[in-house]
Amino acid sequence: MTPGAQHSEGPAQPLRSDAERNRERIIAAARTVFARDGLNASMASVAREAGVGIATMFRRFPTKEELVDAVFSDRMGAYVDVVTVALEDPDPWNGFVGYIETACAMQAADSGFADVLTMTFPTAKVLEERRNRAYENMLVLIDRAKATGRLREDFDPSDLVLIHMANAGVVNATGDAAPDAWRRVVALIIQSLDAPARGPLPASPGHEPLYKAMLRAGQGTSAPASGKSG
């Protein structure tokens, strides 16, 4: 290595440190903005909250999906833990109910996470890997809960998506005006799932149509016209 090359490496480290500080500042700001306003909050509003320019924002996170991955991967990890705890319950029905209540409470506590559970982001690799792990474990829990005779037989795994969509809608619609309204909705849902069923359910939309709906919703958060000015 030439002396000139050694000299050129010297000032590079502070630049990397500054870049990392900006990245952490943006992630912290995004947690605040998304929790308050949901995922329709604009990238510009996150940049303002972080105190950085929009150019800095897009250098660190060229797409909104990358920012969502950075912000919510840990929350999705906590969601995986909720499913794991539910699986470990010796009473599968009790574990299933505990999962519904806890996951919906996580949505109520964070508008951004309320949205995340109703959307999918194919390029958010860590987030989607954790979501898939939780889903596979939920399939086991659903089968166990049905085997006890407590969960209605026509419950479909895709109904989990509908439950989260319904809860997110209530959370986003009621906000601070009725912050506990979601609890009543969740209780109504749980009671409707308890066997014996009072009557048959309409046909499930199925996994693929709901996946397409989640994908479309995730793409919608990145549309320039959809962001809030925050």
Disulfide bonds with the S-S distance in Angstrom:
none
